[in-house]
Amino acid sequence: MAEKRNKAKADSKAKSKAKQAAASAKVSSKADEFRTRSADELADQLSKLKKEQFNLRFQRANGQLEKTSRIRVVRKDIARIRTILTEQRRKAG
């Protein structure tokens, strides 16, 4: 009996580790995509995202924003790009 319980616990731990690995792979894919771009491309993308963020803030203030989750996504993408730009600067200098 005890052996079966221990095996079941080990199986559940292995499954949870696999789920965590899959979840972390999703997060890093966007960052990896940004890392393949040049600094100029990232600067252009950052500029576009900042304009979008500005427009989203206005839409929210006027009550016209339907997809409120987009604000969070844009904010996180801006942070990712800034982080990668900083990494590239430190690597070059």
Phi and psi in radians as a Rosetta constraint file:
Dihedral C 1 N 2 CA 2 C 2 CIRCULARHARMONIC -1.104 0.35
Dihedral N 2 CA 2 C 2 N 3 CIRCULARHARMONIC -0.610 0.35
Dihedral C 2 N 3 CA 3 C 3 CIRCULARHARMONIC -1.146 0.35
Dihedral N 3 CA 3 C 3 N 4 CIRCULARHARMONIC -0.678 0.35
Dihedral C 3 N 4 CA 4 C 4 CIRCULARHARMONIC -1.141 0.35
Dihedral N 4 CA 4 C 4 N 5 CIRCULARHARMONIC -0.726 0.35
Dihedral C 4 N 5 CA 5 C 5 CIRCULARHARMONIC -1.124 0.35
Dihedral N 5 CA 5 C 5 N 6 CIRCULARHARMONIC -0.749 0.35
Dihedral C 5 N 6 CA 6 C 6 CIRCULARHARMONIC -1.104 0.35
Dihedral N 6 CA 6 C 6 N 7 CIRCULARHARMONIC -0.700 0.35
Dihedral C 6 N 7 CA 7 C 7 CIRCULARHARMONIC -1.148 0.35
Dihedral N 7 CA 7 C 7 N 8 CIRCULARHARMONIC -0.705 0.35
Dihedral C 7 N 8 CA 8 C 8 CIRCULARHARMONIC -1.117 0.35
Dihedral N 8 CA 8 C 8 N 9 CIRCULARHARMONIC -0.715 0.35
Dihedral C 8 N 9 CA 9 C 9 CIRCULARHARMONIC -1.112 0.35
Dihedral N 9 CA 9 C 9 N 10 CIRCULARHARMONIC -0.752 0.35
Dihedral C 9 N 10 CA 10 C 10 CIRCULARHARMONIC -1.104 0.35
Dihedral N 10 CA 10 C 10 N 11 CIRCULARHARMONIC -0.718 0.35
Dihedral C 10 N 11 CA 11 C 11 CIRCULARHARMONIC -1.111 0.35
Dihedral N 11 CA 11 C 11 N 12 CIRCULARHARMONIC -0.738 0.35
Dihedral C 11 N 12 CA 12 C 12 CIRCULARHARMONIC -1.188 0.35
Dihedral N 12 CA 12 C 12 N 13 CIRCULARHARMONIC -0.623 0.35
Dihedral C 12 N 13 CA 13 C 13 CIRCULARHARMONIC -1.145 0.35
Dihedral N 13 CA 13 C 13 N 14 CIRCULARHARMONIC -0.698 0.35
Dihedral C 13 N 14 CA 14 C 14 CIRCULARHARMONIC -1.137 0.35
Dihedral N 14 CA 14 C 14 N 15 CIRCULARHARMONIC -0.692 0.35
Dihedral C 14 N 15 CA 15 C 15 CIRCULARHARMONIC -1.140 0.35
Dihedral N 15 CA 15 C 15 N 16 CIRCULARHARMONIC -0.733 0.35
Dihedral C 15 N 16 CA 16 C 16 CIRCULARHARMONIC -1.173 0.35
Dihedral N 16 CA 16 C 16 N 17 CIRCULARHARMONIC -0.624 0.35
Dihedral C 16 N 17 CA 17 C 17 CIRCULARHARMONIC -1.160 0.35
Dihedral N 17 CA 17 C 17 N 18 CIRCULARHARMONIC -0.654 0.35
Dihedral C 17 N 18 CA 18 C 18 CIRCULARHARMONIC -1.150 0.35
Dihedral N 18 CA 18 C 18 N 19 CIRCULARHARMONIC -0.687 0.35
Dihedral C 18 N 19 CA 19 C 19 CIRCULARHARMONIC -1.120 0.35
Dihedral N 19 CA 19 C 19 N 20 CIRCULARHARMONIC -0.734 0.35
Dihedral C 19 N 20 CA 20 C 20 CIRCULARHARMONIC -1.118 0.35
Dihedral N 20 CA 20 C 20 N 21 CIRCULARHARMONIC -0.696 0.35
Dihedral C 20 N 21 CA 21 C 21 CIRCULARHARMONIC -1.135 0.35
Dihedral N 21 CA 21 C 21 N 22 CIRCULARHARMONIC -0.706 0.35
Dihedral C 21 N 22 CA 22 C 22 CIRCULARHARMONIC -1.154 0.35
Dihedral N 22 CA 22 C 22 N 23 CIRCULARHARMONIC -0.693 0.35
Dihedral C 22 N 23 CA 23 C 23 CIRCULARHARMONIC -1.155 0.35
Dihedral N 23 CA 23 C 23 N 24 CIRCULARHARMONIC -0.710 0.35
Dihedral C 23 N 24 CA 24 C 24 CIRCULARHARMONIC -1.233 0.35
Dihedral N 24 CA 24 C 24 N 25 CIRCULARHARMONIC -0.480 0.35
Dihedral C 24 N 25 CA 25 C 25 CIRCULARHARMONIC -1.160 0.35
Dihedral N 25 CA 25 C 25 N 26 CIRCULARHARMONIC -0.629 0.35
Dihedral C 25 N 26 CA 26 C 26 CIRCULARHARMONIC -1.141 0.35
Dihedral N 26 CA 26 C 26 N 27 CIRCULARHARMONIC -0.705 0.35
Dihedral C 26 N 27 CA 27 C 27 CIRCULARHARMONIC -1.173 0.35
Dihedral N 27 CA 27 C 27 N 28 CIRCULARHARMONIC -0.732 0.35
Dihedral C 27 N 28 CA 28 C 28 CIRCULARHARMONIC -1.344 0.35
Dihedral N 28 CA 28 C 28 N 29 CIRCULARHARMONIC -0.292 0.35
Dihedral C 28 N 29 CA 29 C 29 CIRCULARHARMONIC -1.136 0.35
Dihedral N 29 CA 29 C 29 N 30 CIRCULARHARMONIC -0.670 0.35
Dihedral C 29 N 30 CA 30 C 30 CIRCULARHARMONIC -1.177 0.35
Dihedral N 30 CA 30 C 30 N 31 CIRCULARHARMONIC -0.741 0.35
Dihedral C 30 N 31 CA 31 C 31 CIRCULARHARMONIC -1.141 0.35
Dihedral N 31 CA 31 C 31 N 32 CIRCULARHARMONIC -0.705 0.35
Dihedral C 31 N 32 CA 32 C 32 CIRCULARHARMONIC -1.107 0.35
Dihedral N 32 CA 32 C 32 N 33 CIRCULARHARMONIC -0.651 0.35
Dihedral C 32 N 33 CA 33 C 33 CIRCULARHARMONIC -1.080 0.35
Dihedral N 33 CA 33 C 33 N 34 CIRCULARHARMONIC -0.745 0.35
Dihedral C 33 N 34 CA 34 C 34 CIRCULARHARMONIC -1.187 0.35
Dihedral N 34 CA 34 C 34 N 35 CIRCULARHARMONIC -0.585 0.35
Dihedral C 34 N 35 CA 35 C 35 CIRCULARHARMONIC -1.179 0.35
Dihedral N 35 CA 35 C 35 N 36 CIRCULARHARMONIC -0.423 0.35
Dihedral C 35 N 36 CA 36 C 36 CIRCULARHARMONIC -1.354 0.35
Dihedral N 36 CA 36 C 36 N 37 CIRCULARHARMONIC -0.239 0.35
Dihedral C 36 N 37 CA 37 C 37 CIRCULARHARMONIC -1.532 0.35
Dihedral N 37 CA 37 C 37 N 38 CIRCULARHARMONIC 2.770 0.35
Dihedral C 37 N 38 CA 38 C 38 CIRCULARHARMONIC -1.404 0.35
Dihedral N 38 CA 38 C 38 N 39 CIRCULARHARMONIC 2.963 0.35
Dihedral C 38 N 39 CA 39 C 39 CIRCULARHARMONIC -1.127 0.35
Dihedral N 39 CA 39 C 39 N 40 CIRCULARHARMONIC -0.627 0.35
Dihedral C 39 N 40 CA 40 C 40 CIRCULARHARMONIC -1.163 0.35
Dihedral N 40 CA 40 C 40 N 41 CIRCULARHARMONIC -0.743 0.35
Dihedral C 40 N 41 CA 41 C 41 CIRCULARHARMONIC -1.102 0.35
Dihedral N 41 CA 41 C 41 N 42 CIRCULARHARMONIC -0.714 0.35
Dihedral C 41 N 42 CA 42 C 42 CIRCULARHARMONIC -1.151 0.35
Dihedral N 42 CA 42 C 42 N 43 CIRCULARHARMONIC -0.665 0.35
Dihedral C 42 N 43 CA 43 C 43 CIRCULARHARMONIC -1.130 0.35
Dihedral N 43 CA 43 C 43 N 44 CIRCULARHARMONIC -0.704 0.35
Dihedral C 43 N 44 CA 44 C 44 CIRCULARHARMONIC -1.115 0.35
Dihedral N 44 CA 44 C 44 N 45 CIRCULARHARMONIC -0.780 0.35
Dihedral C 44 N 45 CA 45 C 45 CIRCULARHARMONIC -1.104 0.35
Dihedral N 45 CA 45 C 45 N 46 CIRCULARHARMONIC -0.690 0.35
Dihedral C 45 N 46 CA 46 C 46 CIRCULARHARMONIC -1.093 0.35
Dihedral N 46 CA 46 C 46 N 47 CIRCULARHARMONIC -0.732 0.35
Dihedral C 46 N 47 CA 47 C 47 CIRCULARHARMONIC -1.081 0.35
Dihedral N 47 CA 47 C 47 N 48 CIRCULARHARMONIC -0.767 0.35
Dihedral C 47 N 48 CA 48 C 48 CIRCULARHARMONIC -1.095 0.35
Dihedral N 48 CA 48 C 48 N 49 CIRCULARHARMONIC -0.746 0.35
Dihedral C 48 N 49 CA 49 C 49 CIRCULARHARMONIC -1.163 0.35
Dihedral N 49 CA 49 C 49 N 50 CIRCULARHARMONIC -0.644 0.35
Dihedral C 49 N 50 CA 50 C 50 CIRCULARHARMONIC -1.159 0.35
Dihedral N 50 CA 50 C 50 N 51 CIRCULARHARMONIC -0.658 0.35
Dihedral C 50 N 51 CA 51 C 51 CIRCULARHARMONIC -1.140 0.35
Dihedral N 51 CA 51 C 51 N 52 CIRCULARHARMONIC -0.733 0.35
Dihedral C 51 N 52 CA 52 C 52 CIRCULARHARMONIC -1.108 0.35
Dihedral N 52 CA 52 C 52 N 53 CIRCULARHARMONIC -0.713 0.35
Dihedral C 52 N 53 CA 53 C 53 CIRCULARHARMONIC -1.076 0.35
Dihedral N 53 CA 53 C 53 N 54 CIRCULARHARMONIC -0.716 0.35
Dihedral C 53 N 54 CA 54 C 54 CIRCULARHARMONIC -1.057 0.35
Dihedral N 54 CA 54 C 54 N 55 CIRCULARHARMONIC -0.823 0.35
Dihedral C 54 N 55 CA 55 C 55 CIRCULARHARMONIC -1.133 0.35
Dihedral N 55 CA 55 C 55 N 56 CIRCULARHARMONIC -0.665 0.35
Dihedral C 55 N 56 CA 56 C 56 CIRCULARHARMONIC -1.134 0.35
Dihedral N 56 CA 56 C 56 N 57 CIRCULARHARMONIC -0.673 0.35
Dihedral C 56 N 57 CA 57 C 57 CIRCULARHARMONIC -1.094 0.35
Dihedral N 57 CA 57 C 57 N 58 CIRCULARHARMONIC -0.719 0.35
Dihedral C 57 N 58 CA 58 C 58 CIRCULARHARMONIC -1.143 0.35
Dihedral N 58 CA 58 C 58 N 59 CIRCULARHARMONIC -0.752 0.35
Dihedral C 58 N 59 CA 59 C 59 CIRCULARHARMONIC -1.069 0.35
Dihedral N 59 CA 59 C 59 N 60 CIRCULARHARMONIC -0.710 0.35
Dihedral C 59 N 60 CA 60 C 60 CIRCULARHARMONIC -1.137 0.35
Dihedral N 60 CA 60 C 60 N 61 CIRCULARHARMONIC -0.735 0.35
Dihedral C 60 N 61 CA 61 C 61 CIRCULARHARMONIC -1.134 0.35
Dihedral N 61 CA 61 C 61 N 62 CIRCULARHARMONIC -0.579 0.35
Dihedral C 61 N 62 CA 62 C 62 CIRCULARHARMONIC -1.568 0.35
Dihedral N 62 CA 62 C 62 N 63 CIRCULARHARMONIC -0.015 0.35
Dihedral C 62 N 63 CA 63 C 63 CIRCULARHARMONIC 1.321 0.35
Dihedral N 63 CA 63 C 63 N 64 CIRCULARHARMONIC 0.369 0.35
Dihedral C 63 N 64 CA 64 C 64 CIRCULARHARMONIC -1.780 0.35
Dihedral N 64 CA 64 C 64 N 65 CIRCULARHARMONIC -0.074 0.35
Dihedral C 64 N 65 CA 65 C 65 CIRCULARHARMONIC -1.406 0.35
Dihedral N 65 CA 65 C 65 N 66 CIRCULARHARMONIC 2.102 0.35
Dihedral C 65 N 66 CA 66 C 66 CIRCULARHARMONIC -1.644 0.35
Dihedral N 66 CA 66 C 66 N 67 CIRCULARHARMONIC -0.704 0.35
Dihedral C 66 N 67 CA 67 C 67 CIRCULARHARMONIC -1.805 0.35
Dihedral N 67 CA 67 C 67 N 68 CIRCULARHARMONIC 1.452 0.35
Dihedral C 67 N 68 CA 68 C 68 CIRCULARHARMONIC -1.179 0.35
Dihedral N 68 CA 68 C 68 N 69 CIRCULARHARMONIC -0.411 0.35
Dihedral C 68 N 69 CA 69 C 69 CIRCULARHARMONIC -1.187 0.35
Dihedral N 69 CA 69 C 69 N 70 CIRCULARHARMONIC -0.335 0.35
Dihedral C 69 N 70 CA 70 C 70 CIRCULARHARMONIC -1.112 0.35
Dihedral N 70 CA 70 C 70 N 71 CIRCULARHARMONIC -0.555 0.35
Dihedral C 70 N 71 CA 71 C 71 CIRCULARHARMONIC -1.039 0.35
Dihedral N 71 CA 71 C 71 N 72 CIRCULARHARMONIC -0.806 0.35
Dihedral C 71 N 72 CA 72 C 72 CIRCULARHARMONIC -1.135 0.35
Dihedral N 72 CA 72 C 72 N 73 CIRCULARHARMONIC -0.747 0.35
Dihedral C 72 N 73 CA 73 C 73 CIRCULARHARMONIC -1.096 0.35
Dihedral N 73 CA 73 C 73 N 74 CIRCULARHARMONIC -0.780 0.35
Dihedral C 73 N 74 CA 74 C 74 CIRCULARHARMONIC -1.120 0.35
Dihedral N 74 CA 74 C 74 N 75 CIRCULARHARMONIC -0.750 0.35
Dihedral C 74 N 75 CA 75 C 75 CIRCULARHARMONIC -1.072 0.35
Dihedral N 75 CA 75 C 75 N 76 CIRCULARHARMONIC -0.725 0.35
Dihedral C 75 N 76 CA 76 C 76 CIRCULARHARMONIC -1.225 0.35
Dihedral N 76 CA 76 C 76 N 77 CIRCULARHARMONIC -0.634 0.35
Dihedral C 76 N 77 CA 77 C 77 CIRCULARHARMONIC -1.133 0.35
Dihedral N 77 CA 77 C 77 N 78 CIRCULARHARMONIC -0.684 0.35
Dihedral C 77 N 78 CA 78 C 78 CIRCULARHARMONIC -1.052 0.35
Dihedral N 78 CA 78 C 78 N 79 CIRCULARHARMONIC -0.773 0.35
Dihedral C 78 N 79 CA 79 C 79 CIRCULARHARMONIC -1.127 0.35
Dihedral N 79 CA 79 C 79 N 80 CIRCULARHARMONIC -0.699 0.35
Dihedral C 79 N 80 CA 80 C 80 CIRCULARHARMONIC -1.086 0.35
Dihedral N 80 CA 80 C 80 N 81 CIRCULARHARMONIC -0.795 0.35
Dihedral C 80 N 81 CA 81 C 81 CIRCULARHARMONIC -1.129 0.35
Dihedral N 81 CA 81 C 81 N 82 CIRCULARHARMONIC -0.746 0.35
Dihedral C 81 N 82 CA 82 C 82 CIRCULARHARMONIC -1.070 0.35
Dihedral N 82 CA 82 C 82 N 83 CIRCULARHARMONIC -0.717 0.35
Dihedral C 82 N 83 CA 83 C 83 CIRCULARHARMONIC -1.086 0.35
Dihedral N 83 CA 83 C 83 N 84 CIRCULARHARMONIC -0.786 0.35
Dihedral C 83 N 84 CA 84 C 84 CIRCULARHARMONIC -1.191 0.35
Dihedral N 84 CA 84 C 84 N 85 CIRCULARHARMONIC -0.667 0.35
Dihedral C 84 N 85 CA 85 C 85 CIRCULARHARMONIC -1.069 0.35
Dihedral N 85 CA 85 C 85 N 86 CIRCULARHARMONIC -0.714 0.35
Dihedral C 85 N 86 CA 86 C 86 CIRCULARHARMONIC -1.118 0.35
Dihedral N 86 CA 86 C 86 N 87 CIRCULARHARMONIC -0.742 0.35
Dihedral C 86 N 87 CA 87 C 87 CIRCULARHARMONIC -1.028 0.35
Dihedral N 87 CA 87 C 87 N 88 CIRCULARHARMONIC -0.780 0.35
Dihedral C 87 N 88 CA 88 C 88 CIRCULARHARMONIC -1.134 0.35
Dihedral N 88 CA 88 C 88 N 89 CIRCULARHARMONIC -0.696 0.35
Dihedral C 88 N 89 CA 89 C 89 CIRCULARHARMONIC -1.120 0.35
Dihedral N 89 CA 89 C 89 N 90 CIRCULARHARMONIC -0.745 0.35
Dihedral C 89 N 90 CA 90 C 90 CIRCULARHARMONIC -1.183 0.35
Dihedral N 90 CA 90 C 90 N 91 CIRCULARHARMONIC -0.639 0.35
Dihedral C 90 N 91 CA 91 C 91 CIRCULARHARMONIC -1.172 0.35
Dihedral N 91 CA 91 C 91 N 92 CIRCULARHARMONIC -0.670 0.35
Dihedral C 91 N 92 CA 92 C 92 CIRCULARHARMONIC -1.323 0.35
Dihedral N 92 CA 92 C 92 N 93 CIRCULARHARMONIC -0.569 0.35
